[in-house]
Amino acid sequence: MPKQKTRKSITRRFRITKKGKVLRRQGFMRHLNVKKSSRKKRKLGKVIEMKKTYAKKVKKYLGHRTRVKKANRRFHKSETKAKSRKKK
């Protein structure tokens, strides 16, 4: 199976932190800035964290690996133990 290519447009727009958070820039700063207050423009200039639902998609397009949840790991271990008990 071929490798999944990363989407270059997404690599330019988003950044992933060490803890796995996806950061993005805010919109509404391209034009019509005269009527916006200085405070509003300062706030819009900052980088913010994405919502989890969108962050998942971005990570997928970037080819970022995701961890298996601990609850799932426990579930799989208990399944294998049950199977080994049945064999005996």
N, C-alpha and C positions, 0 to 999 in steps of 0.2 A: 504494500500500500504506500502511495507517495506521501511525502511530508506535507504538513499543512503550512501554507505560506502565511506570514504575518501581513496584516493590512497596514501599509505604510502610512495612510492618512490617519489611522488611529494612533500609530506610534508617535506622530507629531503632536497630536492633540491631548493625549493623556499620559500620565506618569503613575507608576505603581510604587508605593513605599515598601520598606522592608517588611512591614506587618501585613502587607497585602491590600492596603487601601488604594483606591483609584482616585487620583486628583485630576481636576479639570479647571479651566478658566471659565469665568462667567461671561454671559452675553450682554447685550444692550450698551456697548461702549463704542460702536463703530461710528454712529452719527447722532445728530440731535442732542449733543452734549451741552449746549448752551443753556437749555432750560433745566438741566439736572444740577442739583446742588453739589458743592465740592465734597461734602460728606458722602453723598450717594456715589459719586465717581470713585472715591477712595475705596469704598466697600466693594464696588463692582470690579475693581482692579485686582482683588485678592484671589488666590487659588483656593478652591473649596473641594470637599470630598463628595464623590458621587453617591447616589442612593444605591443600596445593595443590589436591587434588581437589575439596574443598568450596568453596574460594575461587573456583574457576572458575565454579561454579554461581551463587554469590552475585554475582559480577561481571556475569554474564549477566542476572540479574534486575534489577540496578541500571542496566543499559544502559551499562556501562563498556566502552570500546573496548579491544580487545586488539591487540598488535603481531603482525606476521607475522615468523616466525623468520628469522634470517639465512640459514640453510641453504636454506630454501624460496626465498628471493629469488634466491640464487645459481643454484638449479636452474632457475628461470623464465628468468633471463637467458641461461643456456647454451642453453635450448630455442629462444629467439628468435634467437640467433646461428646456430644450426644451420639454422633455417628460412630465414634470409636467405642463407646460403651455398648452399642447394639452389636458390633462385631464380636465382642467377647462373649 
